[in-house]
Amino acid sequence: EGELTQTEAASEKRKVKLSEQQVAASPDVLEQLPPRLVDIIDKSLRLQTRILHLDRAIYRANEEEPRRSRELKPLEQQRELLRAAFAVAEA
């Protein structure tokens, strides 16, 4: 299988809705569970939180990239005008 391209990952993301997860059992029920199972539950919740954090960071960065490129275009236009006015070749 290998790694997914960004396009493939985006299409896969549409299939899965990520949301914050909470412990579904009350504290007194958790006290009755074996310590190892409680540890696994805790680790799974922390892992889910990390996945949500990474997912938001990745997709927020991808959403901001087109905005940044639009912001750079006016600057690039000004640079082109200056190059033309002073006939300066870019090094």
C-alpha distance (Angstrom), angle and dihedral (degrees) to the residues before:
residue distance angle dihedral
E1 . . .
G2 3.82 . .
E3 3.78 126.8 .
L4 3.77 125.2 -25.0
T5 3.76 121.9 -117.2
Q6 3.78 116.3 -123.6
T7 3.82 90.0 -103.9
E8 3.80 91.7 51.2
A9 3.80 91.1 47.8
A10 3.80 90.8 50.9
S11 3.81 91.4 51.4
E12 3.81 90.3 47.8
K13 3.81 89.7 48.6
R14 3.80 89.9 60.7
K15 3.80 88.5 60.7
V16 3.80 94.9 55.1
K17 3.79 125.4 56.0
L18 3.80 111.5 -156.8
S19 3.78 119.8 -155.1
E20 3.78 139.0 162.5
Q21 3.78 112.2 -79.0
Q22 3.77 125.6 -146.2
V23 3.78 131.8 -168.0
A24 3.80 105.4 -87.8
A25 3.81 94.1 -153.8
S26 3.77 129.5 71.7
P27 3.82 119.4 -112.6
D28 3.82 92.8 -104.3
V29 3.82 90.4 54.7
L30 3.81 90.1 49.6
E31 3.81 89.6 53.1
Q32 3.82 89.2 60.1
L33 3.81 93.2 53.3
P34 3.80 122.3 90.9
P35 3.83 111.7 -92.1
R36 3.81 91.5 -119.4
L37 3.82 91.1 57.0
V38 3.81 91.5 48.4
D39 3.81 88.1 50.8
I40 3.82 90.8 51.2
I41 3.81 90.4 49.6
D42 3.80 90.6 50.7
K43 3.81 92.7 48.3
S44 3.80 92.2 47.8
L45 3.81 91.2 52.5
R46 3.81 91.3 49.5
L47 3.81 90.3 47.9
Q48 3.80 91.1 50.8
T49 3.80 89.8 50.8
R50 3.81 90.7 51.4
I51 3.81 91.6 48.5
L52 3.81 90.8 51.4
H53 3.79 90.3 48.8
L54 3.82 92.6 50.8
D55 3.79 92.5 43.8
R56 3.79 91.7 52.7
A57 3.80 92.2 45.4
I58 3.80 93.2 49.9
Y59 3.77 97.1 45.4
R60 3.81 94.2 40.2
A61 3.82 88.6 54.0
N62 3.81 90.5 49.5
E63 3.80 91.1 50.0
E64 3.81 91.9 49.5
E65 3.83 94.9 48.5
P66 3.84 96.1 75.6
R67 3.81 89.2 46.8
R68 3.82 90.6 53.0
S69 3.80 92.2 48.9
R70 3.82 89.8 51.5
E71 3.80 89.2 50.1
L72 3.80 91.7 52.3
K73 3.78 94.6 51.4
P74 3.84 95.9 73.8
L75 3.80 89.1 49.7
E76 3.78 91.0 49.3
Q77 3.80 89.7 49.4
Q78 3.80 89.9 54.1
R79 3.80 91.0 48.5
E80 3.80 90.0 52.3
L81 3.80 90.6 50.9
L82 3.81 90.7 50.7
R83 3.81 92.0 47.5
A84 3.77 90.4 50.9
A85 3.81 93.5 45.6
F86 3.79 94.2 49.6
A87 3.82 96.9 28.4
V88 3.80 90.3 -128.9
A89 3.79 116.9 161.4
E90 3.79 115.7 -142.6
A91 3.79 112.2 -110.6
